[in-house]
C-alpha cells in the first residue's frame, strides 16, 4: 500500500499533467479578452449608460482557469457577427472573476453568477436573459438576437 506522502505526490503530478494537457489543447493559456469587450466598463457605469442610451447591458462573467470560458472567448465571442451584435446593441461589461479586480467580483455577486462562463443581459436594472456555458457562434447569435428583441419589445 502506498504511503500517504506518495499518494499526495502522485495526485499533485496527475493534476499538474492534466493542467499542462489542458493548456496545450486550449492554445497555451487564457484566451485574450474578446474584441467586443475591449471597451467594457464597470457594471455601475454600464447601468447608468443603459438608462441614458436606451441600450441593454451585457455582462460576460469569466475566469482564466475556466476551460469553457476560454473556448467561448476563442470561438463564439471571436466571431465578427457576435462582435457587431454586442458592440452595436449592448453596453458590454467584462467581469473576470479570476483576478484581484474586486469590481468584477462584486458585479458577479450582484448578478448571482454561479456557473461560468455566463452572459447576462440586464435591461432597466433587471435581468432579462442569461446564458451559461460554452456554445457555438450560431447559437450565441440566436440567443443574443432574441434577448435584444425582448429589450425592444419591453420598451
C-alpha positions as CSV (number, residue, x, y, z in Angstrom):
1,X,0.0,0.0,0.0
2,X,1.5,3.4,-1.0
3,X,2.3,5.9,1.7
4,X,0.2,9.0,2.3
5,X,3.1,11.2,1.0
6,X,3.5,9.0,-2.1
7,X,-0.2,9.3,-2.8
8,X,-0.1,13.1,-2.4
9,X,2.8,13.3,-4.7
10,X,1.1,11.2,-7.3
11,X,-2.1,13.3,-7.0
12,X,-0.1,16.5,-7.5
13,X,1.6,15.0,-10.5
14,X,-1.7,14.0,-12.1
15,X,-3.2,17.4,-11.5
16,X,-0.1,19.2,-13.0
17,X,-0.1,16.9,-16.0
18,X,-3.8,17.5,-16.5
19,X,-3.4,21.2,-16.4
20,X,-0.5,21.0,-18.8
21,X,-2.6,18.9,-21.2
22,X,-5.5,21.4,-21.0
23,X,-3.1,24.4,-21.7
24,X,-1.7,22.6,-24.7
25,X,-5.2,21.8,-26.1
26,X,-6.6,25.2,-25.3
27,X,-4.0,27.2,-27.1
28,X,-1.5,27.8,-24.3
29,X,-3.4,29.6,-21.6
30,X,-6.1,32.1,-21.1
31,X,-7.6,33.5,-24.3
32,X,-7.4,37.2,-24.9
33,X,-10.3,39.4,-24.0
34,X,-12.8,39.3,-26.9
35,X,-12.8,42.4,-29.1
36,X,-16.5,43.0,-28.3
37,X,-15.4,43.7,-24.7
38,X,-12.4,45.8,-25.4
39,X,-14.1,49.0,-24.3
40,X,-16.0,47.3,-21.5
41,X,-17.0,49.4,-18.5
42,X,-17.9,48.6,-14.9
43,X,-21.5,47.3,-14.2
44,X,-22.4,50.6,-12.4
45,X,-21.2,52.7,-15.3
46,X,-22.9,50.4,-17.8
47,X,-26.2,50.6,-15.9
48,X,-26.1,54.5,-16.0
49,X,-25.2,54.5,-19.7
50,X,-28.0,52.0,-20.3
51,X,-30.6,54.4,-18.9
52,X,-29.1,57.3,-20.9
53,X,-28.6,55.5,-24.2
54,X,-31.6,53.1,-24.2
55,X,-29.3,50.0,-24.7
56,X,-29.2,46.9,-22.5
57,X,-26.1,45.9,-20.6
58,X,-24.4,42.6,-21.5
59,X,-22.2,41.2,-18.7
60,X,-19.7,38.4,-19.6
61,X,-18.6,36.6,-16.4
62,X,-15.5,34.6,-17.0
63,X,-12.3,33.2,-15.3
64,X,-8.8,32.4,-16.5
65,X,-8.9,28.9,-15.1
66,X,-12.2,28.1,-16.7
67,X,-11.8,25.9,-19.8
68,X,-15.3,26.5,-21.2
69,X,-14.7,30.3,-20.8
70,X,-11.5,30.1,-22.8
71,X,-13.3,28.1,-25.5
72,X,-16.2,30.6,-25.7
73,X,-13.7,33.5,-26.0
74,X,-11.6,31.8,-28.7
75,X,-14.6,30.7,-30.7
76,X,-18.1,32.2,-30.5
77,X,-17.1,35.5,-28.9
78,X,-14.4,35.8,-31.6
79,X,-17.0,35.9,-34.4
80,X,-17.3,39.2,-36.2
81,X,-21.1,38.9,-36.3
82,X,-21.2,38.4,-32.5
83,X,-18.8,41.3,-32.0
84,X,-21.1,43.5,-34.1
85,X,-24.2,42.5,-32.2
86,X,-22.5,43.2,-28.8
87,X,-20.9,46.5,-29.8
88,X,-23.9,47.7,-31.7
89,X,-26.7,46.6,-29.4
90,X,-25.4,46.5,-25.9
91,X,-23.1,48.1,-23.3
92,X,-20.6,45.4,-22.6
93,X,-19.2,44.6,-19.1
94,X,-16.3,42.1,-18.8
95,X,-16.4,40.6,-15.3
96,X,-13.2,38.5,-14.8
97,X,-13.9,36.7,-11.5
98,X,-10.3,35.3,-11.5
99,X,-8.2,38.3,-10.7
100,X,-7.9,40.9,-8.0
101,X,-10.4,43.2,-9.6
102,X,-12.9,43.5,-6.8
103,X,-15.3,45.5,-9.0
104,X,-15.7,42.5,-11.4
105,X,-16.2,40.1,-8.5
106,X,-18.8,42.4,-6.9
107,X,-20.6,42.6,-10.3
108,X,-20.7,38.8,-10.5
109,X,-22.1,38.6,-6.9
110,X,-24.7,41.2,-7.6
111,X,-25.9,39.3,-10.6
112,X,-25.8,36.0,-8.7
113,X,-23.3,34.4,-11.2
114,X,-22.9,30.7,-10.5
115,X,-21.7,28.6,-13.4
116,X,-19.3,30.3,-15.8
117,X,-19.0,31.4,-18.5
118,X,-22.2,33.4,-18.1
119,X,-23.6,36.0,-20.3
120,X,-26.3,38.2,-18.7
121,X,-28.5,40.8,-20.4
122,X,-29.7,43.5,-18.0
123,X,-32.4,45.9,-19.1
124,X,-33.8,48.7,-16.9
125,X,-31.9,47.3,-13.9
126,X,-33.4,43.8,-14.2
127,X,-32.0,40.6,-15.6
128,X,-33.7,39.9,-18.9
129,X,-31.8,36.9,-20.2
130,X,-28.9,34.6,-19.1
131,X,-26.8,32.1,-21.0
132,X,-24.4,29.8,-19.0
133,X,-21.7,27.6,-20.5
134,X,-19.9,27.4,-23.8
135,X,-21.9,27.5,-27.1
136,X,-21.4,27.9,-30.8
137,X,-21.4,31.2,-32.6
138,X,-24.7,30.4,-34.3
139,X,-26.4,29.5,-31.0
140,X,-24.9,32.6,-29.3
141,X,-26.1,34.8,-32.2
142,X,-29.7,33.4,-31.9
143,X,-29.6,33.9,-28.1
144,X,-28.3,37.5,-28.4
145,X,-30.8,38.4,-31.1
146,X,-33.7,37.0,-29.1
147,X,-32.5,38.9,-25.9
148,X,-32.1,42.1,-27.8
149,X,-35.5,41.8,-29.5
150,X,-37.0,41.3,-26.0
151,X,-35.5,44.7,-24.9
152,X,-37.0,46.4,-27.9
153,X,-40.5,44.9,-27.2
154,X,-40.2,45.6,-23.4
155,X,-39.7,49.3,-24.3
